[in-house]
């Protein structure tokens, strides 16, 4: 379940194929990706997802994976196509809600970097407004300010407005200001239950999950929520549980990976009760293996902040799933990419944010493609402090993996949650 990303599925597929190749080279695996199995439309034969099949193998193992992207890109694209004045007004209206309810200050207390990220649209828009004011003032002087006519002032205002919206268009789009404002607008409306199209889509995706479990084709299903998608996937699983309360007892391991997640973005708002309830429900769900990976260098996730308890915390040292969930794990991006590339990307917040979904350049405890395509069960990877690092020989041979079944939380753990 991707976050608020106005890119089409062909781009996602092409990126996946390229990144899967990098993953195969890093681990000495053979990885083969099929063509897309959906028909390209939103309501394809198998539902609202883009799908392809991946076969990954090593000298002594082979794993087949049906990879699906749960689609809501059409909703994001519709927001992206709005006129800029509408985007500006709706985006800052949403931001003002989070500001005046005190939620922005809770962000700063929860995670300083995310709190600063909240003010990014204010900073960039203020910069554009300052440049526009200067351009308008200079135009006014050039047109003869002080004369007994209003035309210099009118001309200055028109120039200022023109310069502002020119900057808002570019570099505003390149700097992801458009995406940020649309995201805050949608997130606020979702929190207040004013997104019937999104809600209907999530309900459909919940039905899709029930269908996948009922097919009995899978030994494990890993649901992945990235960025705002981590909040939305809570609803997907909740809808599936409404349809089938015994979803986690059907013989298929149900796992949840939230990464680069922004669940507290809405959960910290006074009106975020629905999100808080959805997270708490999954935290106490027997049979669900839920781990959240957080990264210090990603300004768009809540580093060392518990998405259910909503308080500062450290990473889990217990490395088991028999306590309060999610299990919080460290995804140190400096361990995942080469030093020179980290230095090159560290001032590109979105590129760092997307690293959660890209192939690693170095073997590390967090490896998205290992979780998605590898032969080691998710719960084993999540509860091993080294992930898959010590589970393969240099030529890609899998070392023995003991069977693992996630245990339900103990009564003491539920009380703590």
SULMOVEN-V214265 format. One record per residue. N is the residue number from 1. PHI is phi in whole degrees, -180 to 180 (999 if undefined). OMEGA is omega in degrees with one decimal (999 if undefined). D_LAST is the distance of its C-alpha to the last C-alpha in Angstrom with 2 decimals. Layout:
n->N phi->PHI omega->OMEGA d_last->D_LAST
n->N phi->PHI omega->OMEGA d_last->D_LAST
//
This chain:
n->1 phi->999 omega->-177.3 d_last->25.60
n->2 phi->-73 omega->176.2 d_last->27.32
n->3 phi->-82 omega->-178.0 d_last->26.78
n->4 phi->-76 omega->-172.1 d_last->29.44
n->5 phi->-136 omega->-176.7 d_last->32.42
n->6 phi->-82 omega->176.8 d_last->35.91
n->7 phi->-121 omega->-174.5 d_last->37.34
n->8 phi->-84 omega->-174.4 d_last->38.76
n->9 phi->-73 omega->175.4 d_last->37.98
n->10 phi->-63 omega->177.1 d_last->41.18
n->11 phi->-65 omega->179.4 d_last->39.97
n->12 phi->-60 omega->-179.1 d_last->36.61
n->13 phi->-65 omega->179.6 d_last->38.53
n->14 phi->-61 omega->178.3 d_last->40.99
n->15 phi->-65 omega->-180.0 d_last->38.36
n->16 phi->-61 omega->-178.9 d_last->36.49
n->17 phi->-60 omega->179.9 d_last->39.77
n->18 phi->-65 omega->-178.6 d_last->40.57
n->19 phi->-69 omega->176.7 d_last->37.19
n->20 phi->-63 omega->176.1 d_last->37.22
n->21 phi->-65 omega->177.1 d_last->40.56
n->22 phi->-65 omega->178.2 d_last->39.20
n->23 phi->-61 omega->-179.4 d_last->36.37
n->24 phi->-62 omega->-179.5 d_last->39.03
n->25 phi->-66 omega->-178.0 d_last->41.21
n->26 phi->-63 omega->-173.3 d_last->38.52
n->27 phi->-103 omega->-178.0 d_last->37.53
n->28 phi->61 omega->177.3 d_last->41.00
n->29 phi->-104 omega->167.4 d_last->39.93
n->30 phi->-108 omega->-177.7 d_last->41.89
n->31 phi->-126 omega->-179.5 d_last->40.11
n->32 phi->-125 omega->-176.9 d_last->41.83
n->33 phi->-110 omega->179.2 d_last->40.67
n->34 phi->-74 omega->166.7 d_last->42.33
n->35 phi->-69 omega->176.4 d_last->43.62
n->36 phi->-63 omega->-177.7 d_last->41.43
n->37 phi->-98 omega->174.3 d_last->41.09
n->38 phi->-87 omega->-176.6 d_last->40.38
n->39 phi->-91 omega->176.5 d_last->43.35
n->40 phi->91 omega->178.3 d_last->42.19
n->41 phi->-88 omega->-176.4 d_last->41.70
n->42 phi->-68 omega->179.7 d_last->38.47
n->43 phi->-101 omega->-179.1 d_last->38.79
n->44 phi->-79 omega->-175.8 d_last->40.07
n->45 phi->-57 omega->-175.1 d_last->40.79
n->46 phi->-106 omega->176.7 d_last->37.25
n->47 phi->106 omega->-171.5 d_last->35.41
n->48 phi->-79 omega->177.1 d_last->34.26
n->49 phi->-147 omega->169.2 d_last->33.67
n->50 phi->-93 omega->-169.6 d_last->35.78
n->51 phi->-133 omega->167.9 d_last->36.09
n->52 phi->-156 omega->-176.7 d_last->37.74
n->53 phi->-110 omega->-178.2 d_last->37.73
n->54 phi->-126 omega->173.0 d_last->37.38
n->55 phi->-113 omega->178.1 d_last->38.74
n->56 phi->-116 omega->-177.4 d_last->37.71
n->57 phi->-153 omega->173.0 d_last->39.35
n->58 phi->-131 omega->-177.3 d_last->40.30
n->59 phi->-58 omega->-176.1 d_last->42.95
n->60 phi->-131 omega->-179.6 d_last->41.06
n->61 phi->-157 omega->174.0 d_last->38.47
n->62 phi->-152 omega->-179.0 d_last->38.20
n->63 phi->-136 omega->174.1 d_last->35.41
n->64 phi->-107 omega->-177.1 d_last->35.88
n->65 phi->-130 omega->166.5 d_last->33.41
n->66 phi->-91 omega->-177.3 d_last->33.62
n->67 phi->-99 omega->-178.4 d_last->32.36
n->68 phi->-131 omega->170.6 d_last->31.63
n->69 phi->-104 omega->178.7 d_last->30.98
n->70 phi->-73 omega->-165.4 d_last->29.52
n->71 phi->-93 omega->163.6 d_last->31.95
n->72 phi->-144 omega->-177.5 d_last->31.68
n->73 phi->-64 omega->179.6 d_last->34.20
n->74 phi->-64 omega->178.2 d_last->36.77
n->75 phi->-69 omega->178.8 d_last->34.60
n->76 phi->-66 omega->-179.7 d_last->34.16
n->77 phi->-64 omega->178.0 d_last->37.89
n->78 phi->-60 omega->175.9 d_last->38.84
n->79 phi->-67 omega->-177.6 d_last->37.07
n->80 phi->-66 omega->-177.1 d_last->38.72
n->81 phi->-90 omega->178.6 d_last->42.12
n->82 phi->-69 omega->175.4 d_last->42.00
n->83 phi->-61 omega->-177.1 d_last->44.63
n->84 phi->-61 omega->177.3 d_last->43.63
n->85 phi->-60 omega->177.8 d_last->44.22
n->86 phi->-67 omega->179.4 d_last->41.78
n->87 phi->-59 omega->-178.7 d_last->39.18
n->88 phi->-63 omega->-178.4 d_last->39.68
n->89 phi->-66 omega->-177.9 d_last->39.45
n->90 phi->-68 omega->-179.3 d_last->36.44
n->91 phi->-64 omega->-178.0 d_last->34.54
n->92 phi->-77 omega->172.2 d_last->35.11
n->93 phi->-65 omega->177.6 d_last->34.45
n->94 phi->-66 omega->179.4 d_last->30.94
n->95 phi->-60 omega->-179.2 d_last->30.52
n->96 phi->-64 omega->176.9 d_last->31.80
n->97 phi->-62 omega->179.8 d_last->29.07
n->98 phi->-65 omega->-179.8 d_last->26.33
n->99 phi->-74 omega->-172.4 d_last->28.55
n->100 phi->-78 omega->173.1 d_last->29.45
n->101 phi->-85 omega->-179.2 d_last->26.03
n->102 phi->83 omega->-177.5 d_last->24.96
n->103 phi->-65 omega->179.8 d_last->22.64
n->104 phi->-60 omega->-180.0 d_last->24.88
n->105 phi->-74 omega->173.3 d_last->24.31
n->106 phi->-66 omega->175.1 d_last->20.53
n->107 phi->-60 omega->-179.0 d_last->21.27
n->108 phi->-62 omega->178.8 d_last->23.39
n->109 phi->-72 omega->-178.6 d_last->20.80
n->110 phi->-73 omega->-176.3 d_last->18.10
n->111 phi->-159 omega->-173.5 d_last->20.68
n->112 phi->-57 omega->-177.5 d_last->24.35
n->113 phi->-63 omega->178.3 d_last->25.78
n->114 phi->-69 omega->176.8 d_last->24.11
n->115 phi->-59 omega->177.4 d_last->25.21
n->116 phi->-68 omega->177.6 d_last->28.71
n->117 phi->-61 omega->179.2 d_last->28.56
n->118 phi->-57 omega->-176.1 d_last->28.02
n->119 phi->-85 omega->-179.8 d_last->31.39
n->120 phi->-55 omega->179.3 d_last->33.20
n->121 phi->-61 omega->177.1 d_last->34.84
n->122 phi->-63 omega->-177.3 d_last->36.07
n->123 phi->-64 omega->-177.0 d_last->37.58
n->124 phi->-68 omega->179.3 d_last->39.35
n->125 phi->-65 omega->176.0 d_last->40.57
n->126 phi->-63 omega->176.2 d_last->41.81
n->127 phi->-62 omega->178.9 d_last->43.69
n->128 phi->-63 omega->180.0 d_last->45.33
n->129 phi->-65 omega->178.4 d_last->46.23
n->130 phi->-64 omega->178.1 d_last->47.81
n->131 phi->-65 omega->179.5 d_last->49.93
n->132 phi->-65 omega->178.3 d_last->50.92
n->133 phi->-62 omega->179.2 d_last->51.98
n->134 phi->-62 omega->179.6 d_last->54.09
n->135 phi->-64 omega->178.6 d_last->55.70
n->136 phi->-65 omega->179.3 d_last->56.48
n->137 phi->-65 omega->178.5 d_last->57.97
n->138 phi->-64 omega->177.8 d_last->60.17
n->139 phi->-65 omega->179.6 d_last->61.27
n->140 phi->-64 omega->177.2 d_last->62.15
n->141 phi->-64 omega->-178.9 d_last->64.24
n->142 phi->-67 omega->-179.4 d_last->65.95
n->143 phi->-89 omega->174.7 d_last->66.86
n->144 phi->98 omega->179.1 d_last->68.57
n->145 phi->-59 omega->-178.9 d_last->66.17
n->146 phi->107 omega->176.9 d_last->68.22
n->147 phi->-74 omega->-178.0 d_last->70.75
n->148 phi->-81 omega->-179.9 d_last->71.52
n->149 phi->-155 omega->-178.4 d_last->69.54
n->150 phi->-83 omega->-171.7 d_last->65.86
n->151 phi->-64 omega->176.5 d_last->65.92
n->152 phi->-60 omega->179.6 d_last->64.63
n->153 phi->-66 omega->178.7 d_last->61.56
n->154 phi->-63 omega->178.8 d_last->60.99
n->155 phi->-62 omega->179.3 d_last->61.50
n->156 phi->-63 omega->178.7 d_last->59.08
n->157 phi->-63 omega->-179.4 d_last->56.33
n->158 phi->-64 omega->177.9 d_last->56.91
n->159 phi->-64 omega->-179.8 d_last->56.87
n->160 phi->-61 omega->178.9 d_last->53.65
n->161 phi->-63 omega->180.0 d_last->51.90
n->162 phi->-63 omega->179.5 d_last->53.29
n->163 phi->-65 omega->-179.1 d_last->52.16
n->164 phi->-61 omega->-176.8 d_last->48.64
n->165 phi->-73 omega->173.1 d_last->48.13
n->166 phi->-66 omega->177.3 d_last->49.88
n->167 phi->-68 omega->179.2 d_last->47.39
n->168 phi->-62 omega->178.2 d_last->44.49
n->169 phi->-70 omega->175.5 d_last->45.75
n->170 phi->-146 omega->17.5 d_last->46.31
n->171 phi->-91 omega->-177.3 d_last->44.78
n->172 phi->-55 omega->179.5 d_last->41.99
n->173 phi->-68 omega->-179.4 d_last->41.32
n->174 phi->-65 omega->178.7 d_last->41.62
n->175 phi->-86 omega->175.5 d_last->39.17
n->176 phi->69 omega->177.6 d_last->36.61
n->177 phi->-67 omega->178.4 d_last->36.90
n->178 phi->-59 omega->-178.3 d_last->37.56
n->179 phi->-62 omega->-179.0 d_last->34.52
n->180 phi->-65 omega->-178.3 d_last->32.29
n->181 phi->-66 omega->177.1 d_last->33.72
n->182 phi->-63 omega->-179.1 d_last->33.47
n->183 phi->-64 omega->180.0 d_last->29.84
n->184 phi->-65 omega->178.5 d_last->28.89
n->185 phi->-63 omega->-178.8 d_last->31.02
n->186 phi->-66 omega->-177.9 d_last->29.47
n->187 phi->-61 omega->179.4 d_last->25.85
n->188 phi->-64 omega->179.8 d_last->26.54
n->189 phi->-63 omega->177.9 d_last->28.32
n->190 phi->-63 omega->-179.5 d_last->25.59
n->191 phi->-61 omega->-178.9 d_last->23.03
n->192 phi->-88 omega->179.2 d_last->25.51
n->193 phi->73 omega->-177.5 d_last->26.26
n->194 phi->-112 omega->179.1 d_last->29.75
n->195 phi->-127 omega->-176.7 d_last->29.96
n->196 phi->-60 omega->179.2 d_last->31.24
n->197 phi->-67 omega->177.9 d_last->32.58
n->198 phi->-64 omega->-178.6 d_last->29.29
n->199 phi->-61 omega->179.6 d_last->27.48
n->200 phi->-64 omega->179.3 d_last->30.25
n->201 phi->-67 omega->179.8 d_last->30.05
n->202 phi->-65 omega->175.3 d_last->26.33
n->203 phi->-62 omega->179.2 d_last->27.01
n->204 phi->-64 omega->179.5 d_last->29.86
n->205 phi->-70 omega->174.2 d_last->27.77
n->206 phi->-63 omega->176.2 d_last->25.29
n->207 phi->-63 omega->178.6 d_last->28.42
n->208 phi->-62 omega->178.3 d_last->29.51
n->209 phi->-63 omega->178.4 d_last->26.39
n->210 phi->-61 omega->178.3 d_last->27.04
n->211 phi->-62 omega->-178.6 d_last->30.65
n->212 phi->-65 omega->179.0 d_last->29.84
n->213 phi->-68 omega->-178.2 d_last->27.74
n->214 phi->-65 omega->-178.8 d_last->30.47
n->215 phi->-67 omega->-178.9 d_last->33.13
n->216 phi->57 omega->179.2 d_last->31.99
n->217 phi->-89 omega->-169.0 d_last->33.46
n->218 phi->-122 omega->172.3 d_last->30.41
n->219 phi->-82 omega->-178.9 d_last->28.71
n->220 phi->-151 omega->172.0 d_last->25.90
n->221 phi->-121 omega->178.1 d_last->24.92
n->222 phi->-109 omega->172.8 d_last->23.10
n->223 phi->-90 omega->-176.6 d_last->22.17
n->224 phi->-118 omega->174.6 d_last->22.39
n->225 phi->-120 omega->179.8 d_last->21.45
n->226 phi->-111 omega->176.3 d_last->23.20
n->227 phi->59 omega->178.6 d_last->23.14
n->228 phi->-63 omega->177.3 d_last->23.07
n->229 phi->-60 omega->177.3 d_last->23.17
n->230 phi->-66 omega->176.9 d_last->19.51
n->231 phi->-71 omega->-177.3 d_last->18.78
n->232 phi->-68 omega->-177.4 d_last->21.46
n->233 phi->-69 omega->173.6 d_last->20.44
n->234 phi->-60 omega->179.1 d_last->17.21
n->235 phi->-68 omega->179.8 d_last->19.78
n->236 phi->-59 omega->-179.6 d_last->21.94
n->237 phi->-68 omega->178.1 d_last->19.46
n->238 phi->-60 omega->178.0 d_last->18.47
n->239 phi->-65 omega->178.3 d_last->22.21
n->240 phi->-62 omega->178.7 d_last->22.81
n->241 phi->-68 omega->175.7 d_last->20.32
n->242 phi->-63 omega->-179.4 d_last->22.15
n->243 phi->-78 omega->-178.5 d_last->25.35
n->244 phi->-142 omega->-178.1 d_last->24.24
n->245 phi->-58 omega->-179.9 d_last->21.16
n->246 phi->-101 omega->-176.4 d_last->21.95
n->247 phi->-55 omega->-176.3 d_last->22.13
n->248 phi->-85 omega->-179.7 d_last->20.16
n->249 phi->-116 omega->-173.9 d_last->22.46
n->250 phi->-94 omega->178.3 d_last->25.74
n->251 phi->95 omega->176.2 d_last->26.44
n->252 phi->-106 omega->177.9 d_last->25.53
n->253 phi->-66 omega->178.8 d_last->22.58
n->254 phi->-104 omega->-175.7 d_last->20.50
n->255 phi->-127 omega->178.0 d_last->19.06
n->256 phi->-131 omega->173.8 d_last->17.75
n->257 phi->-113 omega->170.9 d_last->18.83
n->258 phi->-110 omega->-175.1 d_last->18.12
n->259 phi->-143 omega->-173.6 d_last->20.50
n->260 phi->55 omega->-166.4 d_last->21.96
n->261 phi->-80 omega->179.9 d_last->19.32
n->262 phi->-127 omega->179.1 d_last->19.38
n->263 phi->-56 omega->179.2 d_last->16.47
n->264 phi->-65 omega->177.4 d_last->15.95
n->265 phi->-53 omega->177.4 d_last->19.68
n->266 phi->-99 omega->-177.3 d_last->19.14
n->267 phi->-66 omega->179.7 d_last->15.54
n->268 phi->-82 omega->178.3 d_last->16.78
n->269 phi->-78 omega->179.0 d_last->19.73
n->270 phi->-55 omega->-179.1 d_last->19.92
n->271 phi->-96 omega->-178.2 d_last->20.96
n->272 phi->-92 omega->-176.3 d_last->18.26
n->273 phi->-61 omega->-178.6 d_last->16.35
n->274 phi->-65 omega->178.6 d_last->17.23
n->275 phi->-66 omega->178.3 d_last->15.82
n->276 phi->-60 omega->-179.3 d_last->12.46
n->277 phi->-67 omega->179.7 d_last->12.48
n->278 phi->-65 omega->178.7 d_last->13.74
n->279 phi->-67 omega->-179.9 d_last->11.15
n->280 phi->-64 omega->179.7 d_last->8.25
n->281 phi->-61 omega->-179.6 d_last->10.71
n->282 phi->-74 omega->178.5 d_last->11.29
n->283 phi->-62 omega->-177.1 d_last->7.87
n->284 phi->-103 omega->-174.5 d_last->8.01
n->285 phi->-87 omega->177.5 d_last->11.75
n->286 phi->-61 omega->176.5 d_last->13.48
n->287 phi->90 omega->178.4 d_last->16.20
n->288 phi->-94 omega->175.3 d_last->15.18
n->289 phi->-96 omega->-175.8 d_last->15.53
n->290 phi->-119 omega->174.5 d_last->14.00
n->291 phi->-129 omega->175.3 d_last->14.95
n->292 phi->-118 omega->177.5 d_last->15.62
n->293 phi->-103 omega->-177.9 d_last->18.69
n->294 phi->-125 omega->-176.7 d_last->19.50
n->295 phi->-131 omega->-179.0 d_last->22.88
n->296 phi->-64 omega->-174.6 d_last->24.14
n->297 phi->-85 omega->176.8 d_last->27.46
n->298 phi->-97 omega->-177.9 d_last->26.21
n->299 phi->-74 omega->-173.2 d_last->26.34
n->300 phi->-104 omega->170.9 d_last->24.91
n->301 phi->-123 omega->-178.2 d_last->21.38
n->302 phi->-97 omega->-174.8 d_last->18.64
n->303 phi->-74 omega->179.7 d_last->19.07
n->304 phi->54 omega->177.3 d_last->16.36
n->305 phi->-136 omega->-174.3 d_last->14.06
n->306 phi->-80 omega->-175.0 d_last->10.58
n->307 phi->-75 omega->178.4 d_last->11.28
n->308 phi->-104 omega->179.7 d_last->8.01
n->309 phi->-75 omega->178.4 d_last->6.80
n->310 phi->56 omega->175.4 d_last->10.63
n->311 phi->-152 omega->178.1 d_last->11.57
n->312 phi->-63 omega->-178.9 d_last->13.94
n->313 phi->-157 omega->174.2 d_last->13.04
n->314 phi->-97 omega->175.7 d_last->15.18
n->315 phi->-73 omega->-177.5 d_last->15.56
n->316 phi->-66 omega->175.1 d_last->14.05
n->317 phi->-103 omega->-175.3 d_last->16.63
n->318 phi->-76 omega->178.7 d_last->15.38
n->319 phi->50 omega->173.4 d_last->16.82
n->320 phi->-149 omega->-179.1 d_last->15.31
n->321 phi->-107 omega->-178.6 d_last->13.16
n->322 phi->-100 omega->177.7 d_last->11.93
n->323 phi->-124 omega->179.8 d_last->8.58
n->324 phi->-57 omega->-179.9 d_last->5.60
n->325 phi->-113 omega->5.9 d_last->7.94
n->326 phi->-78 omega->169.2 d_last->10.19
n->327 phi->-73 omega->-178.4 d_last->12.01
n->328 phi->-93 omega->-178.1 d_last->13.66
n->329 phi->-125 omega->-178.3 d_last->17.36
n->330 phi->-91 omega->172.2 d_last->20.41
n->331 phi->-110 omega->-177.0 d_last->23.23
n->332 phi->-80 omega->-174.2 d_last->26.03
n->333 phi->-65 omega->177.2 d_last->28.71
n->334 phi->-64 omega->177.5 d_last->31.37
n->335 phi->-84 omega->-173.2 d_last->30.94
n->336 phi->-99 omega->-176.4 d_last->31.34
n->337 phi->-124 omega->179.1 d_last->34.56
n->338 phi->-65 omega->-175.4 d_last->37.85
n->339 phi->-56 omega->-176.5 d_last->38.35
n->340 phi->-67 omega->178.5 d_last->41.09
n->341 phi->-73 omega->176.3 d_last->39.14
n->342 phi->-63 omega->178.4 d_last->36.09
n->343 phi->-62 omega->-178.4 d_last->38.48
n->344 phi->-71 omega->-174.7 d_last->40.05
n->345 phi->-99 omega->-169.6 d_last->36.87
n->346 phi->-64 omega->177.2 d_last->34.81
n->347 phi->-97 omega->174.2 d_last->36.37
n->348 phi->-116 omega->-172.1 d_last->35.66
n->349 phi->-55 omega->-178.0 d_last->32.04
n->350 phi->-69 omega->178.5 d_last->32.06
n->351 phi->-64 omega->176.4 d_last->33.55
n->352 phi->-64 omega->-178.7 d_last->30.84
n->353 phi->-62 omega->-178.3 d_last->28.19
n->354 phi->-76 omega->-178.1 d_last->29.83
n->355 phi->-60 omega->177.1 d_last->29.95
n->356 phi->-57 omega->-174.7 d_last->26.60
n->357 phi->-109 omega->-177.8 d_last->28.67
n->358 phi->-108 omega->177.5 d_last->31.88
n->359 phi->-72 omega->176.2 d_last->33.35
n->360 phi->-75 omega->171.6 d_last->33.08
n->361 phi->-101 omega->176.7 d_last->36.25
n->362 phi->-136 omega->175.9 d_last->35.05
n->363 phi->-68 omega->-175.3 d_last->33.06
n->364 phi->-144 omega->-177.7 d_last->29.54
n->365 phi->-66 omega->173.8 d_last->26.09
n->366 phi->-104 omega->178.0 d_last->25.18
n->367 phi->-145 omega->-174.3 d_last->27.84
n->368 phi->-58 omega->-177.3 d_last->27.30
n->369 phi->-71 omega->173.5 d_last->30.42
n->370 phi->-66 omega->177.8 d_last->29.57
n->371 phi->-65 omega->-174.8 d_last->26.33
n->372 phi->-77 omega->-169.2 d_last->28.33
n->373 phi->-120 omega->-172.7 d_last->31.55
n->374 phi->-77 omega->-175.6 d_last->31.28
n->375 phi->-87 omega->-176.5 d_last->31.41
n->376 phi->-86 omega->179.4 d_last->28.31
n->377 phi->-55 omega->-177.3 d_last->25.27
n->378 phi->-56 omega->-176.4 d_last->22.48
n->379 phi->-63 omega->177.7 d_last->19.90
n->380 phi->-69 omega->178.7 d_last->22.55
n->381 phi->-63 omega->-176.0 d_last->23.17
n->382 phi->-69 omega->-176.1 d_last->19.55
n->383 phi->-99 omega->175.5 d_last->18.99
n->384 phi->-101 omega->-176.1 d_last->22.40
n->385 phi->-61 omega->178.7 d_last->22.61
n->386 phi->-103 omega->-179.8 d_last->26.06
n->387 phi->60 omega->-177.8 d_last->25.40
n->388 phi->-100 omega->-171.9 d_last->28.78
n->389 phi->-55 omega->-175.1 d_last->30.99
n->390 phi->-99 omega->-175.5 d_last->32.06
n->391 phi->-104 omega->-179.5 d_last->32.13
n->392 phi->-136 omega->172.6 d_last->35.45
n->393 phi->-79 omega->-179.2 d_last->38.95
n->394 phi->-57 omega->-179.5 d_last->40.86
n->395 phi->-92 omega->175.8 d_last->42.62
n->396 phi->91 omega->179.2 d_last->39.46
n->397 phi->-75 omega->-179.5 d_last->39.46
n->398 phi->-83 omega->171.9 d_last->36.10
n->399 phi->-79 omega->-173.6 d_last->35.35
n->400 phi->-63 omega->176.7 d_last->33.87
n->401 phi->-123 omega->178.8 d_last->30.26
n->402 phi->-67 omega->177.0 d_last->28.76
n->403 phi->-57 omega->-177.9 d_last->27.31
n->404 phi->-139 omega->171.4 d_last->23.56
n->405 phi->-129 omega->179.5 d_last->21.35
n->406 phi->-61 omega->-179.7 d_last->17.56
n->407 phi->-96 omega->176.7 d_last->15.91
n->408 phi->-67 omega->178.7 d_last->13.24
n->409 phi->-59 omega->175.5 d_last->9.89
n->410 phi->-73 omega->-179.3 d_last->10.65
n->411 phi->-63 omega->178.6 d_last->9.86
n->412 phi->-66 omega->179.6 d_last->8.70
n->413 phi->-66 omega->178.3 d_last->6.25
n->414 phi->-65 omega->177.0 d_last->5.04
n->415 phi->-63 omega->-179.6 d_last->5.43
n->416 phi->-66 omega->179.9 d_last->3.80
n->417 phi->-70 omega->999 d_last->0.00
//
